[in-house]
Amino acid sequence: MDEYKTLREEAYEANLEIKRQNLAISTWGNVSAFDPVRAFFAIKPSGVAYDALTPESMVVVDLDGKIVSGGLNPSSDTKTHQVLYREFQGIRGVTHSHSAYAVAWAQARRPVPVFGTTHADHCAAEIPCTEYMSAEAVKNDYELETGLLIVKTFSKGNLDPAHINMVLVAGHGPFTWGSSAAQSVNNAVILEEVCKMALLTVNIDQLAKPLPEHITRKHWERKHGKDAYYGQK
């Protein structure tokens, strides 16, 4: 009996969603699913096409990067996931995609302002973008340093990863996280759509200003505040 069966299946289904949602082509992108009790996570194997994935092909690793179960090499981004699980308490899934609009903002090295209520409904703050990684960091351990750069960006900006569950890595692309692997993919879908809307906005008006704070707060609070009334009880 595979004691990691449930975790593998969760990671497998979430990785398939990357292709279904057009968040990446070829073998790009990866999702992991985390078990906080045993401190293991299952992640996509490196360089394997989505159509070739199976639950059994998911690789289980611990927070020290040691392979616990699986016969394939884990994603090359495994150490980035590892850092995020260590540093961002409460997250249970991480997604890294190469979706075009989010990558475009990352390549422009620009955070995404809250231009409208669609963004505010999900997050009442701009989507942060990291600085470029230093040459020294790249030489040291690129994927580990990517995770540390994300953590540094949140720490420096006094940002809450429980509220802002997404980031753009300068010149690279987006990482998102959530309460499950599936939720982290859903957040990647939302990020891509928000980035698309933001790009269209600045194409129409290069001097577009962020949504007024009182409207931003209203849309955030009606879905997530203590007196939220969006949806069904």
C-alpha positions as CSV (number, residue, x, y, z in Angstrom):
1,M,0.0,0.0,0.0
2,D,1.3,3.5,-0.9
3,E,1.1,5.6,2.2
4,Y,1.5,8.7,0.0
5,K,-1.3,7.8,-2.3
6,T,-3.7,10.7,-1.3
7,L,-0.9,13.3,-1.4
8,R,0.3,12.0,-4.8
9,E,-3.3,12.1,-6.2
10,E,-3.8,15.7,-5.0
11,A,-0.6,16.8,-6.6
12,Y,-1.4,14.9,-9.8
13,E,-4.9,16.4,-10.2
14,A,-3.6,19.9,-9.5
15,N,-0.8,19.6,-12.1
16,L,-3.3,18.5,-14.7
17,E,-5.2,21.7,-14.0
18,I,-2.2,23.7,-15.1
19,K,-2.7,22.4,-18.7
20,R,-6.5,22.5,-18.5
21,Q,-6.4,26.2,-17.5
22,N,-3.7,27.1,-20.2
23,L,-1.3,28.3,-17.5
24,A,1.7,26.6,-19.2
25,I,2.7,24.7,-22.3
26,S,5.1,21.8,-22.9
27,T,6.6,20.7,-19.5
28,W,6.7,24.2,-18.0
29,G,5.2,24.8,-14.6
30,N,4.6,22.6,-11.5
31,V,2.3,22.2,-8.5
32,S,3.0,20.6,-5.1
33,A,0.7,19.4,-2.4
34,F,1.9,19.6,1.3
35,D,1.2,17.3,4.2
36,P,1.9,19.5,7.3
37,V,1.7,16.6,9.7
38,R,4.5,14.6,8.2
39,A,6.2,17.6,6.6
40,F,6.3,16.0,3.2
41,F,5.1,17.4,-0.2
42,A,4.4,15.7,-3.5
43,I,5.5,17.5,-6.6
44,K,5.6,17.1,-10.4
45,P,8.6,15.2,-11.8
46,S,11.1,17.3,-13.7
47,G,10.6,17.6,-17.5
48,V,7.7,15.2,-17.8
49,A,4.9,16.3,-20.1
50,Y,1.4,16.7,-18.5
51,D,-0.1,14.0,-20.7
52,A,2.5,11.6,-19.4
53,L,1.9,12.2,-15.7
54,T,0.3,9.7,-13.4
55,P,-0.3,9.8,-9.6
56,E,2.5,7.4,-9.2
57,S,4.9,9.6,-11.0
58,M,4.6,12.4,-8.4
59,V,7.7,12.7,-6.3
60,V,7.5,13.0,-2.5
61,V,10.2,15.0,-0.8
62,D,10.7,16.3,2.7
63,L,11.5,19.9,3.8
64,D,15.2,19.2,3.6
65,G,14.8,18.3,-0.1
66,K,15.4,14.6,0.4
67,I,13.4,12.3,-1.8
68,V,11.1,10.2,0.4
69,S,9.3,8.3,-2.3
70,G,9.4,8.2,-6.1
71,G,11.7,7.0,-8.8
72,L,11.9,10.2,-10.9
73,N,13.7,13.5,-10.3
74,P,11.5,16.1,-8.7
75,S,10.8,19.5,-10.4
76,S,13.8,21.7,-10.7
77,D,11.8,24.3,-8.7
78,T,11.5,21.9,-5.7
79,K,13.7,24.0,-3.4
80,T,11.6,27.1,-4.1
81,H,8.5,25.2,-2.9
82,Q,10.5,23.9,0.0
83,V,11.3,27.4,1.2
84,L,7.7,28.6,0.9
85,Y,6.4,25.7,2.9
86,R,9.0,26.4,5.6
87,E,8.4,30.2,5.8
88,F,4.8,30.8,4.9
89,Q,2.8,29.1,7.7
90,G,-0.5,27.5,6.8
91,I,-0.1,27.0,3.1
92,R,-0.8,23.5,1.7
93,G,-0.2,24.0,-2.0
94,V,2.2,25.9,-4.3
95,T,1.9,26.5,-8.0
96,H,4.5,27.9,-10.4
97,S,3.2,28.6,-13.9
98,H,4.5,30.4,-17.0
99,S,1.2,32.0,-17.9
100,A,1.8,34.8,-20.5
101,Y,0.3,37.9,-18.8
102,A,1.7,37.2,-15.4
103,V,5.1,36.5,-17.0
104,A,4.9,39.7,-18.9
105,W,4.5,41.8,-15.7
106,A,7.3,39.8,-14.1
107,Q,9.6,40.5,-17.1
108,A,8.7,44.2,-16.9
109,R,9.6,43.9,-13.2
110,R,6.4,45.7,-12.2
111,P,4.0,45.0,-9.4
112,V,0.4,44.9,-10.5
113,P,-1.7,47.8,-9.1
114,V,-5.3,47.3,-7.9
115,F,-6.9,48.9,-10.9
116,G,-10.4,47.6,-10.3
117,T,-12.8,45.6,-8.3
118,T,-12.0,42.2,-9.9
119,H,-8.5,42.5,-8.3
120,A,-9.9,43.9,-5.1
121,D,-12.3,41.0,-4.7
122,H,-9.4,38.7,-4.4
123,C,-6.7,40.9,-2.8
124,A,-6.8,44.4,-1.5
125,A,-3.2,45.1,-2.3
126,E,-1.0,45.3,-5.3
127,I,0.6,42.0,-6.5
128,P,4.3,42.3,-5.5
129,C,7.2,41.8,-7.8
130,T,10.7,40.8,-6.5
131,E,13.9,42.5,-7.5
132,Y,16.3,40.7,-9.9
133,M,18.3,38.0,-8.2
134,S,21.9,38.9,-7.7
135,A,24.7,37.2,-9.6
136,E,26.0,35.8,-6.3
137,A,22.6,34.3,-5.4
138,V,22.3,32.7,-8.9
139,K,25.7,31.1,-8.5
140,N,24.9,29.9,-5.0
141,D,21.7,27.8,-5.4
142,Y,19.3,29.4,-7.9
143,E,16.0,27.6,-6.9
144,L,16.7,27.9,-3.2
145,E,17.5,31.6,-3.6
146,T,14.3,32.1,-5.6
147,G,12.3,31.0,-2.6
148,L,14.5,33.2,-0.3
149,L,13.9,36.2,-2.6
150,I,10.2,35.7,-2.4
151,V,10.3,35.6,1.4
152,K,12.6,38.6,1.5
153,T,10.2,40.6,-0.7
154,F,7.3,39.8,1.7
155,S,9.4,40.6,4.8
156,K,10.8,43.8,3.4
157,G,7.3,45.1,2.4
158,N,5.7,43.8,5.6
159,L,3.3,41.8,3.4
160,D,1.1,39.0,4.7
161,P,1.3,35.8,2.6
162,A,-2.1,34.7,4.0
163,H,-3.7,37.8,2.3
164,I,-1.4,38.2,-0.7
165,N,-1.2,34.6,-2.0
166,M,0.8,35.4,-5.1
167,V,4.0,37.0,-6.3
168,L,5.9,37.8,-9.5
169,V,9.6,36.8,-9.6
170,A,11.4,39.5,-11.7
171,G,12.3,38.2,-15.1
172,H,11.0,34.8,-14.3
173,G,7.3,34.3,-13.6
174,P,4.5,33.8,-11.0
175,F,4.3,31.7,-7.9
176,T,1.0,31.3,-6.0
177,W,-0.1,29.3,-2.9
178,G,-3.2,28.4,-1.0
179,S,-4.9,26.1,1.4
180,S,-4.6,23.2,-1.0
181,A,-2.8,22.4,-4.2
182,A,-6.1,23.0,-6.1
183,Q,-6.5,26.3,-4.4
184,S,-3.0,27.4,-5.4
185,V,-3.8,26.6,-9.0
186,N,-7.0,28.6,-8.8
187,N,-5.0,31.5,-7.4
188,A,-2.7,31.2,-10.5
189,V,-5.8,31.4,-12.7
190,I,-7.0,34.5,-10.9
191,L,-3.5,36.0,-11.1
192,E,-3.3,35.5,-14.8
193,E,-6.7,37.1,-15.4
194,V,-5.9,40.1,-13.2
195,C,-2.6,40.6,-15.0
196,K,-4.4,40.5,-18.4
197,M,-6.9,43.1,-17.2
198,A,-4.2,45.3,-15.8
199,L,-2.2,45.1,-19.1
200,L,-5.2,46.1,-21.1
201,T,-5.8,49.0,-18.7
202,V,-2.4,50.5,-19.1
203,N,-2.6,49.9,-22.8
204,I,-5.7,52.1,-22.9
205,D,-4.4,54.6,-20.4
206,Q,-0.7,54.6,-19.5
207,L,-1.5,57.0,-16.6
208,A,-4.2,54.9,-15.1
209,K,-4.4,55.2,-11.4
210,P,-5.2,52.5,-8.8
211,L,-8.8,52.1,-7.6
212,P,-9.7,54.5,-4.7
213,E,-8.9,52.8,-1.4
214,H,-12.6,53.1,-0.1
215,I,-13.8,51.0,-3.1
216,T,-11.0,48.5,-2.8
217,R,-11.7,48.0,0.9
218,K,-15.5,47.6,0.2
219,H,-15.0,44.9,-2.3
220,W,-12.5,43.1,-0.1
221,E,-14.6,43.3,3.0
222,R,-17.9,42.2,1.3
223,K,-16.2,38.9,0.4
224,H,-13.7,38.4,3.2
225,G,-14.4,40.7,6.1
226,K,-16.1,39.9,9.4
227,D,-19.5,41.0,8.0
228,A,-19.0,39.5,4.6
229,Y,-22.2,38.9,2.7
230,Y,-21.0,37.6,-0.7
231,G,-22.1,34.0,-1.6
232,Q,-24.3,31.6,0.3
233,K,-24.3,30.9,4.0
